[in-house]
């Protein structure tokens, strides 16, 4: 994911460096700059797609290999009618692990069947 973010920054930097002349004195310059913008747009679209695929792979991995069936069910039920925010769940777990806590109702010594608030990807406003 770090590589995707670094590529995005490079693309955005190139896009910001495009200079559009105030007057259309040099049509060739305008065309060249337009081509640069088009090239950056194509690369940005590919970069966004790559980020999306990496995110979907992460979510799939968490749900298929890390969560137990009970954890999956709780995440889905507690976040209904929205989707569980796997990134926030992972962030909460890391924070708790760094704080020396046992985890979100699943680790050794945790209260069996303890309910937690599951972060959701979409919030009603």
MIDOSE-1310 file (N, C-alpha, C; in nm, 2 decimals, decimal comma, always signed):
residues 125
xxxx	+0,08/-0,12/+0,00/+0,00/+0,00/+0,00/+0,09/+0,13/+0,00; +0,20/+0,12/+0,07/+0,29/+0,23/+0,07/+0,34/+0,27/-0,07; +0,36/+0,17/-0,16/+0,40/+0,20/-0,29/+0,29/+0,27/-0,37; +0,17/+0,23/-0,35/+0,06/+0,29/-0,41/+0,05/+0,44/-0,37
xxxx	+0,06/+0,47/-0,24/+0,06/+0,61/-0,19/+0,17/+0,69/-0,25; +0,29/+0,63/-0,26/+0,40/+0,70/-0,31/+0,38/+0,74/-0,46; +0,33/+0,64/-0,54/+0,30/+0,66/-0,68/+0,20/+0,77/-0,69; +0,09/+0,77/-0,60/-0,01/+0,88/-0,61/+0,05/+1,01/-0,59
xxxx	+0,14/+1,02/-0,49/+0,20/+1,15/-0,46/+0,28/+1,20/-0,58; +0,36/+1,11/-0,65/+0,44/+1,15/-0,76/+0,34/+1,20/-0,88; +0,23/+1,13/-0,90/+0,14/+1,17/-1,00/+0,08/+1,30/-0,97; +0,04/+1,32/-0,85/-0,02/+1,45/-0,81/+0,08/+1,57/-0,82
xxxx	+0,21/+1,54/-0,79/+0,31/+1,64/-0,80/+0,33/+1,68/-0,95; +0,33/+1,58/-1,04/+0,34/+1,61/-1,18/+0,22/+1,69/-1,23; +0,11/+1,65/-1,18/-0,02/+1,72/-1,22/-0,02/+1,87/-1,18; +0,03/+1,89/-1,06/+0,04/+2,03/-1,01/+0,15/+2,11/-1,08
xxxx	+0,25/+2,04/-1,13/+0,35/+2,12/-1,20/+0,32/+2,16/-1,34; +0,20/+2,12/-1,39/+0,15/+2,16/-1,52/+0,12/+2,31/-1,52; +0,18/+2,38/-1,61/+0,15/+2,52/-1,62/+0,06/+2,55/-1,74; -0,04/+2,62/-1,71/-0,14/+2,66/-1,82/-0,12/+2,80/-1,84
xxxx	-0,08/+2,84/-1,97/-0,06/+2,98/-2,00/-0,19/+3,06/-1,98; -0,17/+3,19/-1,94/-0,28/+3,27/-1,92/-0,35/+3,31/-2,06; -0,27/+3,32/-2,16/-0,32/+3,35/-2,29/-0,28/+3,24/-2,38; -0,36/+3,23/-2,48/-0,34/+3,12/-2,58/-0,24/+3,16/-2,69
xxxx	-0,13/+3,22/-2,65/-0,03/+3,26/-2,75/+0,04/+3,14/-2,81; +0,06/+3,05/-2,73/+0,14/+2,93/-2,78/+0,05/+2,81/-2,78; -0,02/+2,78/-2,89/-0,11/+2,67/-2,89/-0,03/+2,54/-2,87; +0,09/+2,53/-2,92/+0,17/+2,41/-2,90/+0,19/+2,39/-2,75
xxxx	+0,22/+2,49/-2,67/+0,24/+2,48/-2,53/+0,11/+2,43/-2,46; +0,00/+2,48/-2,50/-0,13/+2,44/-2,44/-0,16/+2,29/-2,47; -0,13/+2,25/-2,59/-0,15/+2,11/-2,63/-0,06/+2,02/-2,55; +0,07/+2,06/-2,53/+0,16/+1,98/-2,46/+0,12/+1,97/-2,31
xxxx	+0,08/+2,08/-2,25/+0,03/+2,07/-2,12/-0,10/+1,99/-2,10; -0,18/+2,00/-2,20/-0,31/+1,92/-2,20/-0,27/+1,77/-2,20; -0,17/+1,73/-2,28/-0,13/+1,59/-2,29/-0,07/+1,54/-2,16; +0,00/+1,63/-2,09/+0,06/+1,60/-1,96/-0,06/+1,57/-1,86
xxxx	-0,16/+1,66/-1,86/-0,27/+1,64/-1,77/-0,34/+1,51/-1,80; -0,36/+1,48/-1,93/-0,43/+1,35/-1,97/-0,35/+1,23/-1,93; -0,22/+1,24/-1,94/-0,13/+1,13/-1,90/-0,14/+1,11/-1,75; -0,14/+1,22/-1,67/-0,15/+1,20/-1,53/-0,28/+1,15/-1,49
xxxx	-0,39/+1,19/-1,56/-0,52/+1,14/-1,53/-0,53/+0,99/-1,55; -0,47/+0,94/-1,66/-0,47/+0,80/-1,68/-0,40/+0,72/-1,57; -0,28/+0,78/-1,53/-0,20/+0,71/-1,43/-0,27/+0,72/-1,29; -0,34/+0,83/-1,27/-0,41/+0,85/-1,14/-0,53/+0,75/-1,13
xxxx	-0,60/+0,73/-1,24/-0,71/+0,63/-1,25/-0,65/+0,49/-1,22; -0,54/+0,46/-1,28/-0,48/+0,32/-1,26/-0,44/+0,31/-1,11; -0,38/+0,42/-1,06/-0,34/+0,41/-0,92/-0,46/+0,40/-0,82; -0,57/+0,47/-0,85/-0,68/+0,45/-0,77/-0,74/+0,31/-0,77
xxxx	-0,74/+0,25/-0,89/-0,79/+0,11/-0,91/-0,70/+0,02/-0,83; -0,57/+0,04/-0,83/-0,47/-0,04/-0,76/-0,50/-0,03/-0,61; -0,52/+0,09/-0,56/-0,55/+0,11/-0,42/-0,68/+0,04/-0,38; -0,78/+0,04/-0,47/-0,91/-0,02/-0,44/-0,89/-0,17/-0,43
xxxx	-0,81/-0,23/-0,53/-0,79/-0,37/-0,53/-0,71/-0,42/-0,40; -0,61/-0,34/-0,36/-0,54/-0,37/-0,24/-0,63/-0,37/-0,12; -0,72/-0,27/-0,11/-0,81/-0,26/+0,00/-0,91/-0,38/+0,00; -0,96/-0,42/-0,11/-1,05/-0,53/-0,12/-0,97/-0,66/-0,08
xxxx	-0,85/-0,67/-0,12/-0,77/-0,79/-0,09/-0,75/-0,80/+0,07; -0,73/-0,68/+0,13/-0,71/-0,68/+0,27/-0,84/-0,72/+0,34; -0,95/-0,67/+0,30/-1,08/-0,70/+0,36/-1,11/-0,85/+0,34; -1,09/-0,90/+0,22/-1,11/-1,04/+0,20/-1,02/-1,13/+0,28
xxxx	-0,90/-1,09/+0,30/-0,80/-1,17/+0,38/-0,85/-1,17/+0,53; -0,89/-1,05/+0,58/-0,94/-1,05/+0,72/-1,06/-1,13/+0,74; -1,16/-1,12/+0,65/-1,28/-1,20/+0,67/-1,26/-1,35/+0,64; -1,17/-1,39/+0,55/-1,15/-1,53/+0,51/-1,05/-1,60/+0,61
xxxx	-0,95/-1,53/+0,65/-0,85/-1,60/+0,73/-0,82/-1,56/+0,87; -0,86/-1,44/+0,91/-0,83/-1,39/+1,04/-0,95/-1,40/+1,14; -1,07/-1,35/+1,09/-1,19/-1,35/+1,18/-1,24/-1,49/+1,19; -1,28/-1,52/+1,31/-1,35/-1,65/+1,33/-1,49/-1,63/+1,28
xxxx	-1,57/-1,74/+1,26/-1,71/-1,72/+1,22/-1,79/-1,64/+1,31; -1,77/-1,65/+1,44/-1,84/-1,57/+1,54/-1,80/-1,42/+1,53; -1,67/-1,39/+1,51/-1,63/-1,25/+1,49/-1,69/-1,19/+1,36; -1,69/-1,27/+1,25/-1,76/-1,23/+1,13/-1,90/-1,19/+1,15
xxxx	-1,97/-1,28/+1,22/-2,12/-1,26/+1,24/-2,14/-1,14/+1,33; -2,06/-1,12/+1,43/-2,08/-1,00/+1,52/-2,05/-0,87/+1,44; -1,94/-0,87/+1,36/-1,91/-0,75/+1,29/-2,02/-0,72/+1,19; -2,08/-0,82/+1,12/-2,19/-0,79/+1,03/-2,31/-0,75/+1,10
xxxx	-2,35/-0,82/+1,20/-2,48/-0,78/+1,27/-2,47/-0,65/+1,34; -2,35/-0,62/+1,41/-2,34/-0,50/+1,49/-2,33/-0,37/+1,40; -2,28/-0,39/+1,28/-2,27/-0,28/+1,19/-2,39/-0,26/+1,09; -2,48/-0,35/+1,10/-2,60/-0,35/+1,01/-2,67/-0,21/+1,03
xxxx	-2,72/-0,15/+0,93/-2,74/-0,18/+0,79/-2,62/-0,14/+0,71; -2,51/-0,10/+0,77/-2,39/-0,06/+0,70/-2,29/-0,18/+0,69; -2,17/-0,15/+0,63/-2,07/-0,26/+0,62/-1,97/-0,24/+0,73; -1,92/-0,35/+0,79/-1,81/-0,33/+0,89/-1,69/-0,26/+0,83
xxxx	-1,63/-0,17/+0,90/-1,51/-0,10/+0,86/-1,39/-0,18/+0,91; -1,34/-0,26/+0,82/-1,23/-0,35/+0,86/-1,11/-0,28/+0,89; -1,08/-0,16/+0,83/-0,97/-0,08/+0,86/-0,97/-0,03/+1,00; -1,09/+0,02/+1,04/-1,10/+0,07/+1,17/-1,10/-0,04/+1,28
xxxx	-1,15/-0,15/+1,25/-1,14/-0,27/+1,34/-1,00/-0,31/+1,36; -0,92/-0,31/+1,25/-0,78/-0,35/+1,26/-0,70/-0,24/+1,34; -0,74/-0,11/+1,31/-0,67/+0,00/+1,39/-0,70/-0,01/+1,54; -0,83/-0,04/+1,57/-0,87/-0,06/+1,71/-0,79/-0,17/+1,78
xxxx	-0,78/-0,29/+1,70/-0,70/-0,40/+1,76/-0,56/-0,37/+1,78; -0,50/-0,30/+1,69/-0,36/-0,26/+1,70/-0,34/-0,17/+1,82; -0,43/-0,07/+1,84/-0,43/+0,02/+1,95/-0,44/-0,05/+2,08; -0,53/-0,15/+2,09/-0,55/-0,22/+2,21/-0,43/-0,31/+2,24
xxxx	-0,37/-0,37/+2,13/-0,25/-0,45/+2,15/-0,14/-0,37/+2,20; -0,12/-0,25/+2,15/-0,01/-0,16/+2,19/-0,03/-0,11/+2,34; -0,16/-0,10/+2,38/-0,19/-0,06/+2,51/-0,19/-0,17/+2,61; -0,16/-0,30/+2,56/-0,15/-0,41/+2,65/-0,28/-0,48/+2,68
xxxx	-0,39/-0,45/+2,60/-0,52/-0,51/+2,63/-0,52/-0,64/+2,55; -0,62/-0,72/+2,59/-0,63/-0,86/+2,53/-0,69/-0,86/+2,39; -0,75/-0,76/+2,35/-0,82/-0,76/+2,22/-0,97/-0,74/+2,24; -1,04/-0,75/+2,13/-1,18/-0,71/+2,13/-1,26/-0,83/+2,16
xxxx	-1,27/-0,87/+2,28/-1,35/-0,98/+2,33/-1,31/-1,12/+2,27; -1,19/-1,13/+2,22/-1,15/-1,26/+2,16/-1,03/-1,32/+2,22; -0,95/-1,24/+2,29/-0,82/-1,28/+2,34/-0,83/-1,36/+2,47; -0,72/-1,42/+2,51/-0,72/-1,50/+2,64/-0,76/-1,40/+2,75
xxxx	-0,84/-1,45/+2,84/-0,88/-1,37/+2,96/-0,99/-1,27/+2,93; -1,03/-1,25/+2,80/-1,14/-1,16/+2,77/-1,27/-1,23/+2,81; -1,36/-1,14/+2,84/-1,49/-1,19/+2,88/-1,56/-1,27/+2,76; -1,60/-1,39/+2,78/-1,66/-1,47/+2,68/-1,79/-1,40/+2,63
xxxx	-1,80/-1,39/+2,50/-1,93/-1,33/+2,45/-1,94/-1,18/+2,47; -1,83/-1,11/+2,50/-1,84/-0,97/+2,52/-1,87/-0,90/+2,39; -1,97/-0,80/+2,39/-2,00/-0,73/+2,27/-1,92/-0,60/+2,27; -1,89/-0,56/+2,15/-1,81/-0,44/+2,13/-1,89/-0,35/+2,03
xxxx	-1,85/-0,23/+2,02/-1,90/-0,14/+1,91/-1,81/-0,16/+1,79; -1,87/-0,21/+1,68/-1,80/-0,24/+1,55/-1,80/-0,11/+1,47; -1,68/-0,06/+1,43/-1,68/+0,06/+1,34/-1,74/+0,02/+1,21; -1,82/+0,11/+1,15/-1,88/+0,09/+1,02/-1,82/+0,18/+0,92
xxxx	-1,83/+0,14/+0,79/-1,77/+0,21/+0,68/-1,86/+0,33/+0,64; -1,99/+0,33/+0,67/-2,08/+0,44/+0,63/-2,16/+0,47/+0,75; -2,17/+0,60/+0,77/-2,25/+0,65/+0,89/-2,37/+0,72/+0,84; -2,48/+0,71/+0,90/-2,60/+0,78/+0,87/-2,59/+0,92/+0,93
x	-2,62/+1,02/+0,85/-2,61/+1,16/+0,90/-2,74/+1,22/+0,92
